[in-house]
Amino acid sequence: MLRPYTLFMPDSRALLSVGVDVGTTTTQVIFSRLNLMDVARSGQIPRINITDRKVIYQSPIVLTPLVDAQTIDAAKLNEIVRGEYASAGVDPSQVETGAVIITGETAKKKNADEILRALSGLAGDFVVSVAGPNVESLIAGKGAGAAQYSQTNYATVTNVDIGGGSANSATFKSGNLVGAAAMNYGGRILEVEHENGRVRHIAEPAKQILADIGLNLNVGD
């Protein structure tokens, strides 16, 4: 006897997900266990929600590898991410979904698309994206809990995410995003060598700020 074909999923299902955040200054990999459930009532069109999420491995935060100021070291970054898979005891074939997000000034690097293509092979249904300022603001606000706090307390909350090359704000009202802003400066627009105190890098926004305040500072000073 033939079994009837159904489009409906079981009552619940667990998925292994990975998130890779490649930022201006640092990179991090996180593995999570997601529980999916059909929350629709009987007779309704299926409505699949994430009902539970648990972080099962969180990598150390490492510096984003760069060949130069304009180029991400794709080979080194791939090596870092694969190393975290090994540390987590996870084989790429086990991962069913995930996301690679390139944020901040790193999104402006000339080989950002190459990085996305290289890392997208490390999971099944992968979302790969170069995040613009609005998306980055939204992700940071949700990740920091500002959106949830706003919804729970029926309040208006602003979250400010200060990255290495940019800063982004997101304002939530009762859980909904009502405004976002991006600033073209961050915590590492001027870099100094720890060993000798000399200036290693001055980003363009820092040059403009230095000019505005009348301070003459150059790489090597």
C-alpha atoms as one frame of an Amber mdcrd trajectory, in Angstrom:
protein
   0.000   0.000   0.000   1.346   3.413  -0.941   1.912   5.906   1.859   0.263
   9.314   1.281   2.689  12.070   0.324   2.672  15.098   2.629   4.272  18.518
   2.517   4.012  18.890   6.263   7.078  18.596   8.453   7.099  16.650  11.734
   5.878  18.484  14.848   9.434  19.615  15.530  12.866  19.342  14.010  16.376
  20.250  15.170  18.881  21.909  12.849  22.575  22.657  13.287  23.320  26.221
  12.230  26.548  28.208  11.904  27.083  31.952  11.911  30.294  33.575  10.648
  30.744  37.292  11.318  33.633  38.859   9.395  34.060  42.379  10.730  36.485
  45.233  10.200  38.625  44.185  13.134  37.565  40.736  14.260  36.003  37.494
  13.074  33.964  34.996  15.084  32.227  31.673  14.418  29.217  30.403  16.383
  27.385  27.080  16.121  23.790  26.844  17.333  21.150  24.160  17.653  17.802
  25.438  16.360  14.479  23.787  17.088  11.820  24.317  14.407   8.140  23.684
  15.001   4.930  24.002  13.001   2.905  26.363  15.203  -0.152  26.513  12.917
  -3.412  25.137  14.219  -4.983  22.065  12.684  -6.270  22.735   9.176  -4.183
  25.883   8.700  -1.286  26.402   6.301   1.934  25.320   8.046   3.719  28.139
   9.884   7.252  27.198  10.894   8.827  29.089  13.799  12.128  28.787  15.630
  10.943  27.792  19.087  14.312  27.302  20.745  17.938  28.125  20.042  21.010
  27.045  21.948  24.626  28.051  21.322  26.725  24.884  21.384  30.091  26.410
  20.437  31.410  29.953  20.368  34.871  30.510  18.934  37.444  32.897  20.359
  37.349  36.324  18.736  40.277  36.616  16.305  41.622  39.439  14.177  40.250
  39.479  10.637  43.238  38.554   8.407  44.168  41.133   5.780  46.748  41.050
   2.998  46.717  44.847   2.927  44.311  47.671   3.733  42.162  46.802   0.702
  42.272  42.988   0.583  41.034  40.263   2.916  43.329  37.237   3.189  40.833
  34.702   1.802  43.030  31.647   2.351  43.808  32.553   5.956  40.177  33.339
   6.740  39.079  30.010   5.275  41.732  28.303   7.407  40.470  30.063  10.544
  36.850  29.081   9.931  37.711  25.457   9.112  39.815  25.346  12.276  36.795
  26.389  14.328  34.729  23.625  12.709  37.378  21.184  13.933  37.468  22.735
  17.414  33.689  22.433  17.647  33.835  18.817  16.475  31.545  19.647  13.566
  31.843  18.349  10.007  30.572  20.718   7.286  28.167  18.000   6.129  26.384
  18.194   9.501  25.500  21.874   9.094  22.153  22.407   7.378  21.848  26.172
   7.515  23.768  29.279   8.465  24.971  32.706   7.485  28.178  34.480   6.566
  27.894  38.211   7.156  30.617  40.667   6.158  30.182  43.939   8.027  31.725
  47.360   8.539  34.699  48.495   6.513  35.441  44.859   5.626  32.393  44.945
   3.340  34.229  47.525   1.234  37.278  45.337   0.602  37.813  44.599  -3.052
  37.582  40.813  -2.637  34.598  40.676  -0.262  32.557  38.667  -2.791  35.398
  36.154  -3.101  35.267  35.601   0.663  31.542  34.942   0.563  31.956  32.374
  -2.203  34.830  30.640  -0.410  32.990  30.296   2.899  29.584  29.437   1.475
  30.777  25.887   0.784  30.973  25.173   4.516  27.247  24.560   5.010  24.037
  23.527   3.315  21.486  26.291   2.812  23.757  29.223   3.510  22.832  32.882
   3.522  25.807  34.939   2.372  25.650  38.685   2.498  27.621  41.885   2.580
  25.617  43.777   5.180  24.758  47.387   4.499  24.445  49.820   7.417  20.704
  49.272   7.938  21.020  45.483   7.993  24.063  45.686  10.259  22.186  47.989
  12.656  19.211  45.608  12.734  21.379  42.527  13.350  23.274  44.250  16.171
  20.084  45.507  17.791  18.454  42.095  17.748  21.645  40.347  18.863  22.128
  42.720  21.795  18.570  42.135  22.970  17.409  45.713  22.350  14.565  44.631
  20.058  13.323  42.006  22.526  13.560  44.414  25.485  11.629  47.018  23.513
   8.897  44.505  22.685   8.633  43.063  26.198   8.524  46.455  27.922   6.581
  48.377  25.238   9.466  50.847  25.195  11.563  52.760  22.685  15.175  51.579
  22.797  18.241  52.614  20.796  21.202  50.270  20.398  24.583  51.648  19.274
  27.058  49.140  17.818  30.628  50.492  17.671  32.779  48.410  15.345  36.323
  48.760  14.145  35.613  50.882  11.092  32.039  52.039  11.523  29.321  52.613
  14.108  25.624  51.884  13.641  22.530  52.694  15.657  19.096  51.094  15.562
  15.974  52.359  17.326  13.167  49.937  18.210   9.650  50.823  19.339   7.639
  47.991  20.863   9.931  45.542  19.069   9.738  47.167  15.633  12.651  48.899
  13.923  11.679  52.557  13.452  15.041  54.119  12.609  18.661  53.336  11.796
  21.803  55.380  11.257  25.382  54.692  10.186  28.560  56.579  11.034  31.720
  56.179   9.005  34.070  55.862  11.960  34.805  53.264  14.606  37.232  52.072
  17.229  40.135  51.254  14.909  40.252  54.063  12.352  43.647  54.884  13.844
  45.884  51.948  14.773  49.023  52.036  16.909  51.722  49.364  17.271  51.646
  48.105  20.859  55.362  47.328  20.857  56.651  50.817  20.088  53.654  53.145
  20.117  54.073  54.111  16.461  51.111  54.756  14.190  50.470  51.726  11.963
  47.385  52.774  10.014  45.224  55.866   9.555  41.868  55.315   7.844  40.357
  58.057   5.699  37.769  59.119   8.329  40.591  59.502  10.865  42.535  61.676
   8.433  39.534  63.980   8.122  39.127  64.196  11.898  42.850  64.923  12.355
  42.647  67.672   9.739  39.597  69.215  11.424  41.361  69.441  14.787  44.619
  70.613  13.218  46.724  67.626  14.300  49.503  66.495  11.962  49.898  62.747
  12.409  51.283  60.252   9.898  51.978  56.521   9.672  55.266  55.854  11.457
  54.938  58.745  13.925
